[in-house]
Amino acid sequence: MTLARAIIQQNLALVQQYINAGADVNAIDEFGFTPLIETAIVNHLELTRLLLDSGARVNEKDLVGGTALHWAVENNNLAMTRLLLTKGADPNAYNNNGEPILVKAILRKHSELKLALYEKGALARFAMDYINAKLLGHRYDLRGSVDVVDAAGNYVEVGMEGFFLEFSLNLVRYSLEQYTQNYAARSAKENFPILNVCIEALRTAGQLIQYVQYQTDISRHQVIIDSLLDRDLLIIPTSYAGHAITFIYYHDILIRCDRRKINETLNGINIFKIRKPNMVTKELIRHLIFDKKSPEFIEENLNKQLGLELKVRIIMPPQMSGNCSWANVIACVPAIYYLFTDGIDLKSQDGIIDLDHPALTFFQHWRDWDRSRSLQYFISEFEGSDKKRRASIATLLATVMFQRFYHQDSKIFPTAQRILKILRTPGYEYILQNYLDFYYYSKRTPSGENLKKLIDICDSYL
């Protein structure tokens, strides 16, 4: 037995014994956490209080950069969040991925947690910069990393590739909610009932995935989990062998969203008829979400177990490297759209749905709107920002322009001109010049030539 295991077992008396015997309350344990963080993970307020009273440092980090406050917010524990903040927890702390604590409270729409963090100085701008940088990175399939500016004015590196499943679920839901509230969506108003189904399914999946974490005893939450599994339509987030996909379950239909490209074969969105519907149980769905699974089970055994018969394939572009959770969560939107228009009776048996289908034309419209929204966020924020944040924003905009704007596409010229104006602001000209010097004047790469042509075209339109 160790102090960590006593905390995991939630044995208050034994934890007190270890402390009385001189256990180091700030040491990283065998699982990579401090004792205080362990108490937050197991969601035990009295253990947290005991560790704090015994000298545990409130802002110590685990091996992935999380603090006890990260875990209190992760567990939606308002009382623990307030306790930690009272003891001096940093509301603007961020983990090794650069994600601020406030992000989860914003995306989960947990107003009381947000308020508690705001009252102790959490900076909304830092969290929103992180959210929009990640959104921009995935909407434009950007590679590499950029810096955002934290509450203390320091640069924080944020990778453009790679999401966790819960973040993807919440961010896609957040985007759809913003879309339905925007004037630009007026032409798609007749689709709002379908989009609301998507939003609720994403919300449910986001609630379910919260229980996929270290040391969570699923049996303690089974009543809540099973009530969520009673929903008519379910998005089932699934991870296995380092890969993340989604299933959509609706009556006798199972949809698999997996946009990997394997041996030149693109999976995309596959819609199956379930020939053995009695085999779809809550136990199976819990297994898909919470348990360790082999590729053989997901890719072969599940098909046999449920008697899956492929009916329709929806073709979508393959995922970029490192973004499987985002690619396969966002694919749920056209999949559900198709399901609630053409797909319930699966009349297009053995069919292939291409980009002309309304489900995919809507998807493209929403994607383009979301791209524009996330880009405009940073363009509009530049003017009122301090020097460091301006440099961060200009660098991010230059990344988009260099990696994803093409001189043959006249639709992007007005936006490119606005970005060029920012990149030519005195003091920030070096960002664009560095791209030109290396990729055009020095190496003469295709990307560099594209950038130079784009700049020349934009200048000719001024």
C-alpha positions in Angstrom: 0.0 0.0 0.0 1.2 3.5 -0.8 -0.2 7.0 -0.1 -1.4 7.1 -3.7 -3.3 3.9 -3.4 -4.8 4.9 -0.1 -6.2 8.1 -1.9 -7.4 6.0 -4.8 -9.3 3.8 -2.4 -10.6 7.0 -0.7 -9.5 5.7 2.7 -9.4 9.0 4.7 -8.1 7.4 7.9 -5.3 5.6 6.1 -4.3 8.7 4.2 -4.1 10.5 7.5 -1.8 7.8 8.8 0.6 8.2 5.9 0.7 12.0 6.5 1.3 11.5 10.2 4.1 9.1 9.3 5.8 11.8 7.3 4.8 11.0 3.7 5.8 13.6 1.2 2.5 15.3 0.2 4.1 17.0 -2.9 6.0 14.0 -4.4 5.0 12.7 -7.8 3.6 9.2 -7.2 3.9 6.0 -9.2 1.1 7.1 -11.5 2.6 10.5 -12.4 0.5 12.6 -10.0 0.9 14.4 -6.8 -1.3 13.3 -3.8 -3.4 16.5 -4.1 -4.0 15.9 -7.8 -5.0 12.3 -6.9 -7.6 13.6 -4.5 -9.0 15.8 -7.3 -9.0 12.9 -9.8 -11.0 10.6 -7.4 -13.3 13.6 -6.8 -13.1 13.5 -2.9 -13.5 16.9 -1.4 -12.5 15.9 2.2 -9.3 14.3 1.0 -8.5 17.4 -1.0 -9.0 19.5 2.1 -6.8 17.2 4.2 -4.0 17.4 1.7 -4.2 21.2 1.5 -4.2 21.4 5.3 -1.2 19.1 5.4 1.0 21.4 3.2 0.2 20.2 -0.3 1.2 22.9 -2.8 -1.9 23.8 -4.7 -0.3 24.6 -8.1 2.0 21.5 -8.5 1.6 19.9 -11.9 1.4 16.2 -13.0 3.4 14.8 -15.8 1.1 16.2 -18.5 1.0 19.7 -16.9 -2.3 19.4 -15.2 -3.0 20.9 -11.7 -5.5 19.8 -9.1 -7.7 22.6 -10.4 -7.6 21.1 -13.9 -9.0 17.9 -12.4 -11.6 19.6 -10.3 -13.0 21.4 -13.3 -12.7 18.1 -15.3 -15.0 16.5 -12.8 -17.4 19.5 -12.7 -16.8 19.7 -9.0 -17.8 23.3 -8.1 -17.1 22.9 -4.3 -13.6 21.6 -4.9 -12.9 24.2 -7.5 -13.8 27.0 -5.1 -11.7 25.4 -2.3 -8.7 25.2 -4.5 -9.1 28.7 -5.8 -9.5 30.0 -2.2 -6.1 28.3 -1.4 -4.4 30.1 -4.3 -4.9 27.8 -7.3 -4.0 29.5 -10.6 -7.2 29.9 -12.6 -5.1 30.6 -15.7 -2.9 27.5 -15.5 -2.5 25.4 -18.6 -1.3 21.9 -19.4 1.4 20.7 -21.7 -0.9 21.0 -24.7 -1.4 24.7 -23.8 -5.0 24.2 -22.8 -6.2 26.7 -20.1 -8.4 25.4 -17.3 -11.2 27.7 -18.4 -11.6 26.0 -21.8 -13.5 23.0 -20.5 -16.0 25.1 -18.5 -16.6 27.2 -21.6 -17.1 24.4 -24.0 -19.3 22.4 -21.5 -21.3 25.6 -20.8 -20.9 25.2 -17.1 -21.8 28.7 -16.0 -21.1 28.2 -12.3 -17.6 26.9 -12.9 -16.9 29.7 -15.3 -18.1 32.3 -12.8 -16.0 30.8 -10.0 -12.9 30.9 -12.3 -13.7 34.4 -13.5 -14.0 35.7 -10.0 -10.5 34.6 -9.2 -9.0 36.1 -12.4 -9.4 33.6 -15.2 -8.8 35.4 -18.5 -11.5 34.6 -21.1 -9.3 36.0 -23.8 -6.6 33.4 -23.2 -9.2 30.5 -23.3 -10.9 31.9 -26.5 -7.6 32.4 -28.2 -6.8 28.7 -27.5 -10.2 27.5 -28.7 -10.1 29.6 -31.9 -6.5 28.7 -32.7 -7.3 25.0 -32.4 -10.5 25.5 -34.5 -8.6 27.4 -37.1 -5.9 24.8 -37.2 -8.4 22.0 -37.9 -10.7 24.0 -40.2 -7.7 24.8 -42.4 -5.8 21.5 -41.8 -2.8 23.4 -40.6 0.4 21.7 -39.6 3.0 22.6 -36.9 2.3 24.9 -33.9 1.7 28.5 -33.1 1.9 30.6 -29.9 -0.9 32.2 -28.0 -0.4 34.6 -25.2 -1.3 33.6 -21.6 -2.7 35.7 -18.8 0.8 36.7 -17.7 1.9 37.8 -21.2 4.0 34.7 -21.9 3.9 32.8 -25.2 2.3 29.3 -24.9 2.8 26.8 -27.7 -0.3 25.3 -29.2 -0.2 22.4 -31.6 -2.3 22.7 -34.7 -2.8 18.9 -35.0 -4.4 16.5 -32.6 -7.5 16.8 -30.4 -8.8 14.7 -27.6 -12.2 13.2 -28.2 -14.1 15.2 -25.6 -12.5 18.5 -26.9 -13.6 17.5 -30.5 -17.1 16.6 -29.4 -17.6 19.9 -27.5 -15.9 22.1 -30.1 -18.1 20.7 -32.9 -21.2 21.1 -30.8 -20.1 24.7 -29.9 -19.6 25.5 -33.6 -23.0 24.2 -34.6 -24.7 26.2 -31.8 -22.9 29.3 -32.9 -23.9 28.6 -36.5 -27.6 28.2 -35.7 -27.5 31.6 -33.8 -25.8 33.4 -36.7 -27.5 35.5 -39.4 -25.4 33.6 -42.0 -27.4 30.4 -41.2 -30.8 32.0 -42.2 -30.7 30.1 -45.6 -30.4 26.8 -43.8 -33.2 27.4 -41.2 -35.2 24.5 -42.5 -32.3 22.3 -41.4 -32.3 23.5 -37.8 -34.3 20.5 -36.5 -31.7 18.1 -37.9 -28.9 20.3 -36.5 -30.5 20.3 -33.1 -30.5 16.5 -33.2 -26.8 16.7 -34.0 -26.2 19.2 -31.1 -28.0 17.1 -28.6 -26.2 13.9 -29.7 -22.9 15.6 -29.4 -23.8 17.0 -26.0 -24.7 13.5 -24.8 -21.5 12.0 -26.2 -19.5 14.8 -24.5 -21.1 13.9 -21.2 -20.4 10.2 -21.7 -16.7 10.7 -22.6 -16.1 12.7 -19.4 -16.1 9.3 -17.6 -13.2 8.1 -19.7 -10.4 9.1 -17.4 -7.8 7.8 -15.1 -9.2 6.0 -12.0 -12.8 6.5 -12.8 -14.9 3.6 -11.5 -17.6 3.4 -14.2 -19.8 1.3 -11.9 -20.2 4.3 -9.6 -21.7 6.3 -12.4 -23.6 3.6 -14.2 -27.1 5.0 -13.4 -26.2 8.3 -15.0 -24.4 6.6 -17.9 -27.3 4.3 -18.6 -29.7 7.2 -18.6 -27.6 8.9 -21.2 -27.5 5.7 -23.3 -31.4 5.7 -23.4 -31.3 8.5 -25.9 -33.0 7.8 -29.2 -29.9 8.6 -31.2 -26.4 8.1 -29.9 -23.0 9.3 -31.0 -20.6 6.6 -29.6 -17.0 7.9 -29.4 -14.5 5.1 -29.6 -10.7 4.9 -29.1 -8.5 1.9 -29.9 -4.9 1.3 -30.7 -4.1 5.0 -30.8 -7.0 5.8 -33.2 -10.3 7.5 -32.5 -13.5 7.0 -34.5 -17.2 7.5 -33.9 -20.3 5.3 -34.3 -23.8 6.6 -34.6 -26.5 4.3 -33.4 -30.2 4.8 -34.3 -32.8 2.0 -34.2 -31.5 -0.7 -36.6 -28.8 1.5 -38.2 -25.2 1.8 -37.2 -22.9 4.4 -38.9 -19.2 4.2 -38.7 -17.2 7.4 -39.2 -13.6 6.6 -39.9 -11.8 8.9 -42.4 -8.5 7.1 -42.3 -6.9 6.1 -45.6 -5.6 2.5 -45.5 -3.7 1.0 -48.4 -5.2 3.7 -50.7 -8.7 2.7 -49.5 -10.7 5.5 -47.9 -13.3 4.4 -45.4 -15.2 7.6 -45.0 -18.8 7.2 -43.6 -20.2 3.7 -43.8 -23.9 3.2 -43.0 -24.9 -0.3 -42.0 -28.2 -2.2 -41.4 -28.0 -4.1 -38.1 -29.3 -7.6 -38.8 -29.0 -8.6 -35.1 -30.4 -5.6 -33.3 -30.9 -7.6 -30.0 -27.1 -7.7 -29.8 -26.8 -3.9 -29.4 -27.0 -3.6 -25.6 -25.9 -1.0 -23.1 -23.1 -3.3 -22.1 -21.8 -3.3 -25.6 -22.0 0.5 -25.9 -20.3 1.0 -22.6 -17.6 -1.4 -23.8 -17.1 0.7 -27.0 -16.8 3.9 -25.0 -15.0 2.9 -21.8 -13.0 -0.3 -22.3 -9.8 -1.2 -24.0 -10.5 -2.7 -27.5 -8.5 -4.4 -30.1 -8.5 -3.4 -33.8 -9.8 -6.9 -34.6 -12.8 -6.4 -32.4 -13.7 -3.0 -34.0 -12.8 -3.8 -37.5 -14.0 -7.5 -37.8 -15.7 -9.0 -34.7 -18.2 -6.2 -34.3 -19.5 -6.6 -37.8 -20.1 -10.3 -37.2 -21.6 -9.8 -33.8 -24.2 -7.3 -35.0 -24.7 -8.8 -38.4 -23.8 -5.5 -40.1 -24.8 -5.2 -43.7 -23.2 -2.2 -45.6 -25.9 -0.2 -47.3 -24.4 3.3 -48.1 -21.0 4.9 -48.2 -20.6 8.7 -47.9 -17.4 9.8 -49.5 -15.5 12.5 -47.6 -11.8 13.7 -47.9 -9.4 11.6 -45.7 -8.3 12.9 -42.4 -5.0 14.8 -42.1 -2.3 13.1 -40.0 -2.9 13.5 -36.2 -6.5 14.7 -36.3 -8.5 11.5 -36.3 -10.8 12.5 -33.4 -11.7 15.8 -35.0 -12.1 14.3 -38.5 -14.4 11.5 -37.2 -16.4 13.6 -34.9 -17.1 16.3 -37.5 -18.2 13.5 -39.9 -21.1 12.8 -37.6 -22.8 16.0 -38.9 -23.3 15.0 -42.6 -24.0 11.4 -41.4 -26.9 12.5 -39.2 -28.0 15.0 -41.8 -28.2 12.1 -44.4 -29.9 9.8 -41.9 -32.7 12.2 -41.2 -33.3 13.1 -44.9 -32.6 10.1 -47.2 -31.2 7.5 -44.9 -33.8 6.2 -42.5 -35.2 3.6 -44.9 -31.8 3.2 -46.6 -33.5 3.4 -50.0 -30.1 3.9 -51.8 -29.0 0.4 -51.1 -25.4 -0.3 -51.9 -25.1 3.3 -52.9 -22.2 5.8 -52.8 -23.1 9.3 -51.8 -20.8 11.9 -53.3 -20.2 15.6 -52.8 -23.4 16.7 -54.6 -25.7 15.3 -51.9 -27.4 17.9 -49.7 -25.8 16.4 -46.6 -22.4 17.3 -48.0 -23.3 20.6 -49.6 -24.6 21.7 -46.2 -21.4 20.4 -44.5 -19.3 22.4 -46.9 -21.3 25.5 -46.3 -21.0 25.1 -42.5 -17.3 24.4 -42.8 -16.7 27.5 -44.9 -18.7 29.6 -42.5 -16.7 28.2 -39.5 -13.5 28.9 -41.3 -14.4 32.4 -41.9 -15.7 32.9 -38.3 -12.5 31.6 -36.7 -10.3 33.6 -39.1 -12.3 36.8 -38.5 -12.0 36.3 -34.8 -8.2 36.8 -35.0 -8.4 39.5 -37.7 -10.7 41.6 -35.6 -8.7 41.0 -32.4 -5.4 42.3 -33.9 -6.1 46.0 -33.6 -6.9 46.2 -29.9 -4.2 43.8 -28.8 -0.8 44.5 -27.1 2.5 43.9 -28.9 2.9 40.3 -27.9 -0.6 39.2 -28.8 -0.4 41.1 -32.1 2.7 39.1 -32.9 0.9 35.9 -32.0 -2.1 36.7 -34.2 0.0 37.9 -37.1 2.0 34.7 -37.0 -1.2 32.5 -37.0 -2.7 34.5 -39.9 0.6 34.1 -41.9 0.5 30.4 -41.2 -3.0 30.2 -42.7 -2.1 32.3 -45.7 1.1 30.3 -46.4 -0.3 26.8 -45.9 -3.9 27.1 -47.2 -4.4 30.2 -49.5 -3.9 29.6 -53.2 -3.3 32.3 -55.8 -5.8 30.5 -58.2 -8.7 31.0 -55.8 -10.2 34.4 -56.3 -12.7 33.9 -53.5 -10.0 34.3 -50.9 -8.5 37.6 -52.3 -10.5 40.0 -50.0 -9.5 38.0 -46.9 -5.9 37.7 -48.1 -5.8 41.5 -48.5 -7.0 42.0 -44.9 -4.3 39.6 -43.7 -1.6 41.3 -45.8 -2.5 44.7 -44.2 -1.9 43.2 -40.8 1.3 41.5 -41.8 2.6 44.8 -43.2 1.9 46.7 -39.9 5.1 48.3 -38.8 7.0 46.0 -36.4 5.5 42.8 -37.8 6.7 42.9 -41.4 9.4 40.3 -40.5 6.8 37.5 -40.3 5.8 37.6 -43.9 9.4 38.5 -45.0 10.8 35.4 -43.3 8.4 33.2 -45.3 9.4 34.9 -48.6 13.1 34.8 -47.8 13.2 31.1 -47.0 10.6 29.6 -49.2 10.8 31.9 -52.2 14.1 33.8 -52.5 16.3 31.1 -51.0 14.7 27.7 -51.8 12.2 28.7 -54.5 9.7 26.1 -53.4 6.2 25.7 -54.9 4.7 27.0 -51.6 6.9 30.0 -51.8 6.0 30.7 -55.4 2.3 30.4 -54.5 2.7 32.9 -51.7 4.6 35.4 -53.9 2.0 35.2 -56.7 -0.8 35.6 -54.1 0.8 38.7 -52.7 1.3 40.2 -56.2 -2.3 39.5 -57.1 -3.6 41.0 -53.9 -1.4 44.1 -54.4 -2.8 44.5 -58.0 -6.3 44.6 -56.6 -5.5 47.3 -54.0 
